[in-house]
Amino acid sequence: MTIVTKSIDIKTPVDNVFTYFARPEHISDQIKTDVEGMQVVPMDIKEGMGVGTTFRIIGDFSGKRLEWDCETTEFIKNEKISAKQIEGPFKKWQITNEFKALGDNLTRITMSVDYVMPFGPLGAILDKAKFAKSAEKGMETALYNVRGLLEGNGSIPVYITLDAYKKILAEKKKMNDVPVSTVLTAIIEKYNEIEAKA
């Protein structure tokens, strides 16, 4: 059994950090390096991304492609999200993200992965030689990327329909090709005006 744990403090309210981590597909956008690539695909989403939500993880770990399905087992708003492997190669795989408000605008996120490698005795050797270090480095990079994103220094992955994206691009063209962020800000301002009148 191996447990890898990494923490980072993020200068944003705990609700912002929790909301980001509550969407499993956001995590795959942050866990990418030259060596490891990971994709997280939601399969069955329960209300609020809560307990029972299932997702598939597809990863390339030091040249070995692994794929496994997980289920959210614990979902306590602004405190904790846990998931475990329900089908896949690991003898055990569980991830826990814990959130702690350190102030109004400061949150500590602690990410822990508890796993037992597949491949019997060979898996234990591979884990000690490469996988644990690879997992630790990937988690650390992911947390730095999330911090940059949530503190406003990174780019946020946005999931919208192709039709909605085409409409945003049409508005962008009407606005003399201003940045997409400017288009979205204008849309939000218009929405707020309509809400205020309602």
N, C-alpha and C positions, 0 to 999 in steps of 0.2 A: 504494500500500500504506500502511495506517495501523496503527500499533501503539499500543494504549492499555493502560497498566499502572497498577495501584493496589495498595498494600500496607497492611496493618494488623496490629498486634500484639494478640493475644487472650490473656487471662489464664486459660488452660486448657491441659492437656497436648495435644501434637501429635496423639495418637491420637483425641481427641474432635473436633478440628477436621477431621482427615482423614475420619473416619467420617461427619460431617455432609455434607461436600462430595462424598463417594462416591455419594450418592443425588442424581441430577440433578434430581428433582422438588422437592427442598428448596430449590434455588436460586431457582426461580420464586417461591417464597413471600417471598423477600427482595428481589427486583428489581421493585419496584412504586413508582411515584411518580404524581403527578397527570398527568404528560405521557406517561410510558412505562409500559406494562404488558407483562408477559411471562409466558408459560406454557410449562413444560417437561413434556413427556409422554413417559415411558419407553415404548419400543416393543418391544425385544427385549433382555431383561436377561440378561447372562452371569454366571457364577458370581462372586460378590463384587462385582458391578457393574464387572467388569474390562474388559480389551481386548475389543472386539467388541460391547459394549453399544451399542444405538442408541436415540436419542431425538429427538423433534421439538420444535423451538422455534417458538412462535407469538408474535410481538411487534408492538406498535404503537409505532413509533418516530417521534415528531414528526408524527403524523397519517398515516404510511405503514405499512400492515400488511404485514409480511414473515413468511414461514414457511419453515423449512428443516430438513432432517434431518441429524443428526450421528452420528458413531461415535466411541466412546472408542478412542484410538490408543495411549495410554500410561497405565499404572496401576501406580505403584510405591508400595506401602504406606507411609504417613506421609511421603512425599516429593513425589510429583507425580501429577497427573491431567491428561491432555490429550485433547482431542476436536477433530474437524474436520468441516466440512460435507461430506456425501456427496451431497446433492441439495438444490438451492435456488438462490436468486437471486444470491448473492454470487459474485464471481469467485474469491474465496478467503475462508474464515472458519475460524479456529482459536482455541480457548481453551486456556490452560494455567493450572492452579492449582498453585503450588509451596508446600510446607510446610516450615518450618524451626523445630526446637525451639530456643528461646533459653534454656531452663531447664526444670525439671521441670513448671512450671505456667505457661509462657509460650511462645506460638507465633506466628511471623510467617507470614501467608498473603499471597502475592503472586499477583494475578489479572492475566493478560495476554490481550488479544484482538488478534489479527493478522488484518486483513481488507482486502479490496479490494471497494469498493462496486459494485453493479450499475448499470445505466443509463448506461454509457459516460461521456463527458465531463460529462454532467449529474450523474451520480453523484458524480464527483470534486468538483464545485461544491457539491452538497448536503452531502457529507461535511465539507468545510471550513467551510461555513456553519452546519451544525447537528448532523449525526449524530455526529461525533467528540466534541463537547462533551456531547451527550445520552448517549452511551455511557459517557463518563468519569464523569458525574454519577450515572448508574445503577449503575455498578460501585462507586463510593464509597459510595452509599447502601446497597447490598447488603452491603458489608463491615461498615459500621457496624451494620446490622441483625443480621448474623450474630454480631458481637462481643457485642451486647446479649443475644442469645439464649444464646450459649454461656457468657457470664459470669454468667448468671442474671437479667438485667434485662429480658429479652424473653419472648415467648411462643413455644413450640416447636410447629411444625405436626406433628400426629400423624396417620399414615395407618393406619386400622384399618377392618375391615369394618363395614358398617351393623349387622349382627347383634351384633358385639362392642360397638359403641357403645351399642346398646339395652340390653345387659346391664349396662354401666357405669352408665347412667342409672337402671336398676332398683335397683342397689346404692346409688346416690346417694340415691334416694328412701327406701330402707330405713334409711339413715344420717341421716335428717332433713335432707335437701337440703344436705349439706356440699359444699364445692367439689370438683370432679372430681379435682383434684390430691390431695385427702385420700383419696378413694375409691381412686385408683391406688396411693397409698402403702400403704393397708390391704391391697390385693391383693398387692402385692410382699412385704409383711411375712408374709402368710399363705403365699405361695409359698416364701419363705425358711424358714419353719417346716417345711413339708412336705419341702423339700430336705434340711434338717438331720436329719430322721428317716430319710431314705432311705439 
